[in-house]
Amino acid sequence: MASKPPPRTPLAGGAPIAIGAMGGAVIGASQGQVTAGFLIGFAAGAAIAILIWLVDRRR
């Protein structure tokens, strides 16, 4: 009886979103624009998460 190979674990992309949002808020606070920094950091983290997802789909 042949054993099945273990299922492949997908990569996670939530950490870049969280780090981007927090980092953007901190950088934005230093510039007096917390909301803009948060949104820019969130968008950058989301873009990285999408790239991780696309790379993971090709594996």
Secondary structure, DSSP 4 states (H G I P E B T S, - for coil): -PPPPPPPPPPP-HHHHHHHHHHHHHHHHHHT-HHHHHHHHHHHHHHHHHHHHHHHHH-
